[in-house]
Amino acid sequence: MTIAVHATEPVTAVPLVLLHAFPLDSRMWQPVAERLPDEVPVVLVDAPGFGGTTAGAPGLEELAVEVVSAVRALGVEQAVVAGLSMGGYVAMAIADAAPGLLAGIGLLSTKASADPEPARAARLEMVTAIERGEREVALGMLDKLLGETTRETRSAVVEELREQLREAPLAGLVWAQRSMAERPDRIAALAALPDGLPALVLRGAEDVLMAPEDAEAMAEALGVEVVEVAGAGHLTAIEDPDAVATALTDLYRRATA
């Protein structure tokens, strides 16, 4: 398993580590990163099979360990870790395996529960389709990834996402779907984090993949309120980067105050 870590300059303060969604890579965070204040050192991570990395054996837990090691290799002991969708699963795996790394945690468009059997089976069906040679299976996700408002009014975002889905690396898709299919419930890991740990739970109001109840369960475990982004679906970071950057800036300032 390999990951890619992108830091634009030497990290001398607590970084904000951003973990990407499936089936995209770390480039999805660029619109948000461009809107963050200069005080926030941003570190982007590409999961195995994405961003030119090698996939290897599946496992979100192994990825979490790799991210922790990579952050500490930057010369810092703590980070604010935020992930969207699959990235949120990885952030929660870090909370489970290495809670001491966390100066704060951001969970965007994600959920702490494990997949029910139908969802798990659907993930493995995509793997089977890829193994049959279907190279553009990720394209079928577009309508579920973007909210209705974005699909109807932001054609440039729709077309950019369509191109990224068309280019999604097959090895990464397989690695991610197998890894996510096996993830456990992480509510207990969130509830076990220190009281008062700065946290963010954010969802798009038009998200059809992660229900309000998913966000509420995580928020209750962390002792925070859900931040809801109007007019956005699952990929809040590309649908409304201003709102996401504002929420992450607030999280970072609370974590580093």
DRENKEZA-954878 format. One record per residue (C-alpha): residue number from 0; residue in one letter; z negated, x, y. Coordinates in steps of 0.5 Angstrom, whole numbers, plus 500, padded with zeros to 3 digits. Last residue first. Example, Ala and Ser with C-alpha at 12.3 -4.5 7.8 and 13.67 -1.06 7.14 Angstrom:
DRENKEZA-954878
VOZA   num   residu    pz    px    py
VOZA     1        S   486   527   498
VOZA     0        A   484   525   491
END
This chain:
DRENKEZA-954878
VOZA   num   residu    pz    px    py
VOZA   256        A   460   486   557
VOZA   255        T   465   489   551
VOZA   254        A   465   483   547
VOZA   253        R   465   478   552
VOZA   252        R   470   482   556
VOZA   251        Y   475   482   550
VOZA   250        L   474   474   548
VOZA   249        D   476   472   555
VOZA   248        T   482   477   555
VOZA   247        L   484   474   548
VOZA   246        A   483   467   551
VOZA   245        T   487   469   557
VOZA   244        A   492   472   553
VOZA   243        V   493   466   548
VOZA   242        A   494   461   554
VOZA   241        D   499   466   557
VOZA   240        P   503   467   551
VOZA   239        D   504   460   550
VOZA   238        E   509   459   544
VOZA   237        I   510   466   542
VOZA   236        A   502   467   541
VOZA   235        T   501   460   539
VOZA   234        L   505   460   533
VOZA   233        H   502   454   529
VOZA   232        G   504   449   534
VOZA   231        A   504   449   542
VOZA   230        G   504   443   547
VOZA   229        A   497   444   549
VOZA   228        V   493   450   547
VOZA   227        E   486   448   543
VOZA   226        V   480   453   544
VOZA   225        V   475   451   539
VOZA   224        E   468   451   541
VOZA   223        V   463   457   538
VOZA   222        G   457   458   534
VOZA   221        L   461   462   529
VOZA   220        A   460   457   522
VOZA   219        E   462   451   527
VOZA   218        A   468   454   530
VOZA   217        M   470   456   523
VOZA   216        A   469   449   520
VOZA   215        E   472   446   527
VOZA   214        A   479   450   526
VOZA   213        D   480   448   519
VOZA   212        E   478   440   521
VOZA   211        P   483   441   527
VOZA   210        A   489   442   521
VOZA   209        M   492   448   520
VOZA   208        L   500   448   518
VOZA   207        V   502   442   523
VOZA   206        D   500   445   529
VOZA   205        E   501   441   535
VOZA   204        A   495   442   539
VOZA   203        G   496   449   538
VOZA   202        R   489   453   535
VOZA   201        L   484   458   537
VOZA   200        V   477   460   535
VOZA   199        L   474   466   539
VOZA   198        A   468   470   537
VOZA   197        P   463   474   541
VOZA   196        L   457   475   536
VOZA   195        G   452   471   538
VOZA   194        D   448   471   531
VOZA   193        P   451   476   527
VOZA   192        L   456   475   522
VOZA   191        A   453   471   516
VOZA   190        A   457   464   518
VOZA   189        L   463   468   518
VOZA   188        A   463   471   511
VOZA   187        A   460   464   508
VOZA   186        I   466   461   511
VOZA   185        R   471   466   507
VOZA   184        D   474   462   502
VOZA   183        P   478   466   497
VOZA   182        R   485   469   498
VOZA   181        E   489   469   492
VOZA   180        A   495   465   494
VOZA   179        M   495   469   501
VOZA   178        S   496   476   497
VOZA   177        R   502   473   493
VOZA   176        Q   505   470   499
VOZA   175        A   504   477   503
VOZA   174        W   507   481   498
VOZA   173        V   513   477   496
VOZA   172        L   515   476   504
VOZA   171        G   514   483   505
VOZA   170        A   518   485   500
VOZA   169        L   523   480   502
VOZA   168        P   523   483   509
VOZA   167        A   524   477   515
VOZA   166        E   531   478   518
VOZA   165        R   533   471   518
VOZA   164        L   526   469   520
VOZA   163        Q   526   474   526
VOZA   162        E   533   471   528
VOZA   161        R   530   464   527
VOZA   160        L   524   466   532
VOZA   159        E   529   468   537
VOZA   158        E   533   462   537
VOZA   157        V   527   457   537
VOZA   156        V   524   461   543
VOZA   155        A   530   461   547
VOZA   154        S   531   454   546
VOZA   153        R   524   452   549
VOZA   152        T   524   445   550
VOZA   151        E   525   441   544
VOZA   150        R   523   446   539
VOZA   149        T   517   448   543
VOZA   148        T   515   441   545
VOZA   147        E   515   439   537
VOZA   146        G   511   445   535
VOZA   145        L   513   451   532
VOZA   144        L   512   454   525
VOZA   143        K   513   448   521
VOZA   142        D   520   447   524
VOZA   141        L   522   454   523
VOZA   140        M   519   455   515
VOZA   139        G   526   454   512
VOZA   138        L   528   460   515
VOZA   137        A   523   464   511
VOZA   136        V   528   463   505
VOZA   135        E   533   467   507
VOZA   134        R   535   472   502
VOZA   133        E   535   467   496
VOZA   132        G   536   472   490
VOZA   131        R   532   469   484
VOZA   130        E   527   474   486
VOZA   129        I   526   471   493
VOZA   128        A   526   464   490
VOZA   127        T   520   466   485
VOZA   126        V   516   469   491
VOZA   125        M   518   462   495
VOZA   124        E   515   458   489
VOZA   123        L   509   463   489
VOZA   122        R   507   460   496
VOZA   121        A   508   453   494
VOZA   120        A   504   454   488
VOZA   119        R   498   456   492
VOZA   118        A   499   450   497
VOZA   117        P   499   445   491
VOZA   116        E   493   449   488
VOZA   115        P   488   448   494
VOZA   114        D   489   455   498
VOZA   113        A   482   458   500
VOZA   112        S   478   456   506
VOZA   111        A   477   460   512
VOZA   110        K   483   457   516
VOZA   109        T   488   460   521
VOZA   108        S   492   458   528
VOZA   107        L   488   464   531
VOZA   106        L   481   467   529
VOZA   105        G   479   472   534
VOZA   104        I   473   476   532
VOZA   103        G   468   481   537
VOZA   102        A   465   488   536
VOZA   101        L   467   488   529
VOZA   100        L   466   494   525
VOZA    99        G   459   492   523
VOZA    98        P   462   486   519
VOZA    97        A   466   491   514
VOZA    96        A   468   487   508
VOZA    95        D   467   480   509
VOZA    94        A   468   480   517
VOZA    93        I   474   485   515
VOZA    92        A   477   479   510
VOZA    91        M   476   474   516
VOZA    90        A   480   479   520
VOZA    89        V   485   479   514
VOZA    88        Y   486   471   514
VOZA    87        G   486   471   521
VOZA    86        G   492   476   521
VOZA    85        M   495   471   516
VOZA    84        S   495   465   521
VOZA    83        L   494   469   527
VOZA    82        G   489   475   527
VOZA    81        A   484   478   532
VOZA    80        V   479   484   531
VOZA    79        V   475   487   537
VOZA    78        A   474   494   535
VOZA    77        Q   468   498   533
VOZA    76        E   467   505   531
VOZA    75        V   472   509   535
VOZA    74        G   476   515   534
VOZA    73        L   483   512   532
VOZA    72        A   481   514   525
VOZA    71        R   476   509   525
VOZA    70        V   481   503   527
VOZA    69        A   486   506   521
VOZA    68        S   480   506   516
VOZA    67        V   478   499   518
VOZA    66        V   485   497   517
VOZA    65        E   486   500   510
VOZA    64        V   480   496   508
VOZA    63        A   482   490   510
VOZA    62        L   489   491   507
VOZA    61        E   485   492   500
VOZA    60        E   482   485   501
VOZA    59        L   488   482   503
VOZA    58        G   491   484   496
VOZA    57        P   498   485   493
VOZA    56        A   500   491   490
VOZA    55        G   505   496   494
VOZA    54        A   509   493   500
VOZA    53        T   512   499   504
VOZA    52        T   512   499   511
VOZA    51        G   518   498   516
VOZA    50        G   515   493   520
VOZA    49        F   513   489   514
VOZA    48        G   512   490   507
VOZA    47        P   505   492   508
VOZA    46        A   502   489   514
VOZA    45        D   504   492   521
VOZA    44        V   498   493   526
VOZA    43        L   498   493   533
VOZA    42        V   492   496   537
VOZA    41        V   491   494   544
VOZA    40        P   487   498   549
VOZA    39        V   484   492   554
VOZA    38        E   483   495   561
VOZA    37        D   490   494   563
VOZA    36        P   490   487   563
VOZA    35        L   493   483   558
VOZA    34        R   500   479   559
VOZA    33        E   504   484   556
VOZA    32        A   500   484   550
VOZA    31        V   501   477   549
VOZA    30        P   509   477   549
VOZA    29        Q   509   483   545
VOZA    28        W   504   480   539
VOZA    27        M   510   477   535
VOZA    26        R   513   485   535
VOZA    25        S   507   486   530
VOZA    24        D   511   483   524
VOZA    23        L   513   476   522
VOZA    22        P   513   472   516
VOZA    21        F   507   471   516
VOZA    20        A   502   472   522
VOZA    19        H   500   479   525
VOZA    18        L   494   482   526
VOZA    17        L   492   484   533
VOZA    16        V   486   490   534
VOZA    15        L   483   490   541
VOZA    14        P   480   497   542
VOZA    13        V   473   499   544
VOZA    12        A   474   505   549
VOZA    11        T   478   512   548
VOZA    10        V   484   510   545
VOZA     9        P   489   515   546
VOZA     8        E   496   511   548
VOZA     7        T   501   506   546
VOZA     6        A   497   504   540
VOZA     5        H   501   502   534
VOZA     4        V   498   502   527
VOZA     3        A   503   502   521
VOZA     2        I   501   500   514
VOZA     1        T   502   502   507
VOZA     0        M   500   500   500
END
